[in-house]
Amino acid sequence: MAQGKVDAITGFWFSSYMNLKAQGIPPEEIVVLHMRDWGLDLYGNGIVANPDFMRFNPKAVAGFVRGTIRGIQESVRDPEGAIESVMKRNAIVKRDVELERLKLSLERNFVTPDVKKNGIGTVDLKRLERSIEQIGLTFPYTNKPKPADIFTTQYLPPKEQRLVK
């Protein structure tokens, strides 16, 4: 897109936006179309685990989920500190670019109205059902899942431990 060969790209919006900026495209010339703003009710990132592993290692799964939530909460609380941690592990990234990328993703993708109300990790089962329906419009199912087939609250910590402060 930066080379003028295509009119649009898809991807994680905050990465695409930052990559286009890095290629010299002025921010006011970058138009981001968020799927949810156009009627797609899909969920983004999630934690996926093998059902057998979950059944035989529930404490490990719960600990991983708890740690992931804590990491997100700490990144929201202190984005600069989160980026310092990244800088220690990846010397080639640019601090200011990664800080802006993190803040963009936190603002629009992580600290949503739903997360503010219900905490990190909660899924609205009606929304999940709509998203399953929408995915099926493009990719026909051979065995269409139900929300309970792909989401459980079993490994989530209590709501008060999942809130973003």
C-alpha positions as CSV (number, residue, x, y, z in Angstrom):
1,M,0.0,0.0,0.0
2,A,2.8,2.4,0.8
3,Q,4.2,1.7,-2.6
4,G,0.9,2.5,-4.2
5,K,0.4,-1.0,-5.6
6,V,-2.8,-1.7,-3.7
7,D,-5.6,0.5,-2.3
8,A,-6.1,-1.4,1.0
9,I,-4.6,-4.0,3.3
10,T,-5.9,-6.1,6.1
11,G,-4.2,-7.0,9.4
12,F,-4.0,-6.0,13.0
13,W,-5.0,-2.4,12.6
14,F,-2.4,-0.9,15.0
15,S,0.4,-2.8,13.4
16,S,-0.7,-1.9,9.8
17,Y,-1.2,1.7,10.9
18,M,2.3,2.0,12.5
19,N,4.0,0.2,9.6
20,L,2.4,2.6,7.1
21,K,3.5,5.6,9.2
22,A,7.0,4.1,9.3
23,Q,6.9,4.0,5.5
24,G,6.3,7.7,5.4
25,I,2.5,7.8,4.9
26,P,1.1,10.8,6.8
27,P,-1.3,9.7,9.5
28,E,-4.1,11.9,8.1
29,E,-3.9,9.8,4.9
30,I,-4.4,6.5,6.7
31,V,-8.0,5.4,7.1
32,V,-8.6,2.5,9.4
33,L,-11.8,0.5,9.0
34,H,-12.5,-1.5,12.2
35,M,-14.5,-4.6,11.5
36,R,-16.9,-4.0,14.5
37,D,-17.8,-0.5,13.2
38,W,-19.0,-2.2,10.0
39,G,-21.2,-4.9,11.5
40,L,-18.8,-7.7,12.2
41,D,-19.2,-8.8,15.8
42,L,-16.0,-11.0,16.0
43,Y,-13.7,-11.5,18.9
44,G,-10.0,-10.9,18.4
45,N,-7.2,-12.5,20.4
46,G,-7.9,-15.3,22.8
47,I,-6.2,-18.1,24.7
48,V,-6.6,-21.5,23.0
49,A,-5.7,-24.8,24.8
50,N,-5.9,-28.4,24.1
51,P,-9.0,-29.9,25.9
52,D,-7.0,-32.8,27.3
53,F,-4.4,-30.5,28.6
54,M,-7.1,-28.3,30.2
55,R,-8.7,-31.4,31.8
56,F,-5.5,-32.8,33.2
57,N,-3.7,-29.5,34.1
58,P,-6.4,-27.2,35.3
59,K,-4.1,-25.3,37.8
60,A,-1.6,-24.7,35.0
61,V,-4.3,-23.4,32.7
62,A,-5.8,-21.2,35.4
63,G,-2.3,-19.9,36.3
64,F,-1.5,-19.1,32.7
65,V,-4.8,-17.2,32.3
66,R,-4.3,-15.3,35.5
67,G,-0.7,-14.4,34.4
68,T,-1.9,-13.2,31.0
69,I,-4.6,-11.0,32.6
70,R,-2.1,-9.6,35.0
71,G,0.3,-8.8,32.2
72,I,-2.5,-6.9,30.3
73,Q,-3.5,-5.1,33.5
74,E,0.1,-4.0,34.1
75,S,0.5,-2.9,30.5
76,V,-2.6,-0.8,30.8
77,R,-1.3,0.7,34.1
78,D,2.2,1.3,32.9
79,P,2.6,1.2,29.1
80,E,6.1,2.7,29.4
81,G,7.2,0.0,31.8
82,A,5.8,-2.7,29.4
83,I,7.8,-1.3,26.5
84,E,11.0,-1.2,28.7
85,S,10.5,-4.9,29.2
86,V,10.1,-5.4,25.4
87,M,13.3,-3.3,24.8
88,K,15.3,-5.6,27.1
89,R,14.3,-8.5,24.9
90,N,14.3,-7.0,21.5
91,A,17.0,-4.5,20.9
92,I,16.1,-3.7,17.3
93,V,12.6,-2.2,18.0
94,K,12.1,1.5,18.3
95,R,10.8,2.5,21.7
96,D,8.6,5.4,20.6
97,V,7.0,3.3,17.8
98,E,6.3,0.3,20.1
99,L,4.9,2.6,22.8
100,E,2.5,4.2,20.3
101,R,1.6,0.8,18.9
102,L,0.9,-0.6,22.5
103,K,-1.2,2.5,23.4
104,L,-3.3,2.2,20.2
105,S,-4.0,-1.5,20.8
106,L,-4.8,-1.1,24.5
107,E,-7.1,1.8,23.8
108,R,-9.1,0.3,21.0
109,N,-8.7,-3.5,21.4
110,F,-8.1,-4.3,25.1
111,V,-9.8,-1.6,27.2
112,T,-13.2,-1.8,25.6
113,P,-16.5,-0.8,27.2
114,D,-17.1,-4.5,27.8
115,V,-13.8,-5.0,29.5
116,K,-14.3,-1.9,31.7
117,K,-17.6,-3.3,32.8
118,N,-16.9,-7.0,33.1
119,G,-13.1,-7.4,33.3
120,I,-10.6,-9.1,31.0
121,G,-11.5,-12.5,29.7
122,T,-15.3,-12.3,29.8
123,V,-17.2,-13.3,26.7
124,D,-20.7,-12.2,25.9
125,L,-22.2,-15.6,24.8
126,K,-24.8,-13.9,22.5
127,R,-22.0,-11.9,20.8
128,L,-19.9,-15.1,20.5
129,E,-22.9,-16.8,18.9
130,R,-23.3,-14.0,16.4
131,S,-19.6,-14.2,15.6
132,I,-19.9,-17.9,14.9
133,E,-22.8,-17.1,12.6
134,Q,-20.9,-14.4,10.8
135,I,-17.8,-16.7,10.3
136,G,-20.1,-19.3,8.8
137,L,-21.2,-16.9,6.1
138,T,-17.7,-17.1,4.6
139,F,-16.4,-20.4,5.8
140,P,-19.2,-23.1,5.8
141,Y,-19.0,-25.3,8.9
142,T,-18.9,-29.1,8.7
143,N,-19.5,-29.1,12.5
144,K,-20.7,-25.7,13.7
145,P,-19.6,-25.0,17.2
146,K,-21.8,-23.7,20.0
147,P,-20.4,-20.9,22.3
148,A,-20.0,-23.4,25.1
149,D,-17.9,-25.6,22.8
150,I,-15.2,-22.9,22.5
151,F,-15.4,-20.8,25.7
152,T,-15.5,-21.5,29.4
153,T,-15.2,-19.3,32.5
154,Q,-13.8,-22.3,34.4
155,Y,-10.2,-21.0,34.4
156,L,-10.9,-17.3,34.9
157,P,-10.1,-15.6,38.2
158,P,-13.0,-13.7,39.9
159,K,-14.2,-10.5,38.2
160,E,-12.6,-8.2,40.7
161,Q,-9.2,-9.6,39.8
162,R,-9.9,-9.1,36.1
163,L,-10.9,-5.5,36.2
164,V,-8.8,-2.8,34.5
165,K,-7.9,0.0,36.8
